[in-house]
């Protein structure tokens, strides 16, 4: 592997700005924000809009209204009478 061409891989804290859910992971994404984690160490902080804590797939609060609306529209247009 060539030296000096790869970004720095380090542990960072990702924080969901909606629910303030945080988790520690590895990343090469640069950031200027930092946070003190539960273990007392300071890590870079990356803020994300959505995570497994707020994503509808993981929370079970999926909305199927749009899909149902399309099916009803199809049935009204082409359905049997």
C-alpha positions as CSV (number, residue, x, y, z in Angstrom):
1,X,0.0,0.0,0.0
2,X,1.4,3.4,-0.9
3,X,1.9,5.8,2.0
4,X,0.3,9.2,2.1
5,X,-2.5,8.6,-0.4
6,X,-5.1,7.0,1.9
7,X,-7.4,9.0,4.2
8,X,-7.0,8.6,7.9
9,X,-9.3,5.8,9.3
10,X,-10.3,6.5,12.9
11,X,-13.1,6.0,15.4
12,X,-15.9,8.6,15.2
13,X,-19.3,9.1,16.9
14,X,-22.3,9.4,14.6
15,X,-25.2,11.3,16.1
16,X,-28.8,11.3,14.7
17,X,-29.8,15.0,15.0
18,X,-33.5,14.0,15.2
19,X,-33.4,11.7,18.2
20,X,-29.8,12.4,19.5
21,X,-29.1,8.7,19.2
22,X,-25.3,8.1,19.1
23,X,-23.1,5.2,18.2
24,X,-19.3,4.7,17.8
25,X,-17.9,3.4,14.5
26,X,-15.0,3.8,12.2
27,X,-14.9,6.3,9.4
28,X,-12.6,8.4,7.1
29,X,-15.0,11.3,6.8
30,X,-13.4,14.5,8.0
31,X,-15.2,16.7,10.6
32,X,-14.3,19.6,13.0
33,X,-16.8,18.7,15.7
34,X,-15.8,16.5,18.7
35,X,-17.7,14.8,21.6
36,X,-16.7,13.0,24.7
37,X,-17.9,9.5,24.5
38,X,-19.1,7.2,27.3
39,X,-15.6,5.8,27.8
40,X,-14.2,9.3,28.6
41,X,-12.3,9.7,25.4
42,X,-12.9,12.5,22.9
43,X,-13.9,11.4,19.4
44,X,-14.8,13.3,16.2
45,X,-18.5,13.8,15.8
46,X,-20.5,13.3,12.6
47,X,-24.1,14.5,12.5
48,X,-26.6,12.5,10.4
49,X,-30.2,13.2,9.5
50,X,-31.4,9.7,9.9
51,X,-30.2,6.5,11.5
52,X,-31.5,3.1,12.6
53,X,-33.2,4.9,15.5
54,X,-35.4,7.0,13.3
55,X,-35.6,5.2,9.9
56,X,-39.1,3.9,9.2
57,X,-37.8,0.5,8.2
58,X,-36.3,-0.1,11.6
59,X,-38.9,1.7,13.7
60,X,-41.8,-0.2,12.1
61,X,-43.7,3.0,11.3
62,X,-43.6,2.6,7.5
63,X,-46.2,4.4,5.5
64,X,-47.8,2.5,2.6
65,X,-50.5,5.1,1.8
66,X,-48.8,6.1,-1.4
67,X,-48.7,2.5,-2.7
68,X,-52.3,1.9,-1.6
69,X,-53.4,5.0,-3.4
70,X,-51.8,3.9,-6.6
71,X,-53.5,0.5,-6.4
72,X,-56.9,2.0,-5.7
73,X,-56.4,4.4,-8.7
74,X,-55.5,1.4,-10.9
75,X,-58.5,-0.5,-9.8
76,X,-60.8,2.4,-10.4
77,X,-59.4,2.8,-13.9
78,X,-59.0,-0.8,-15.0
79,X,-60.9,-2.8,-12.4
80,X,-63.9,-5.0,-13.1
81,X,-67.3,-3.5,-12.6
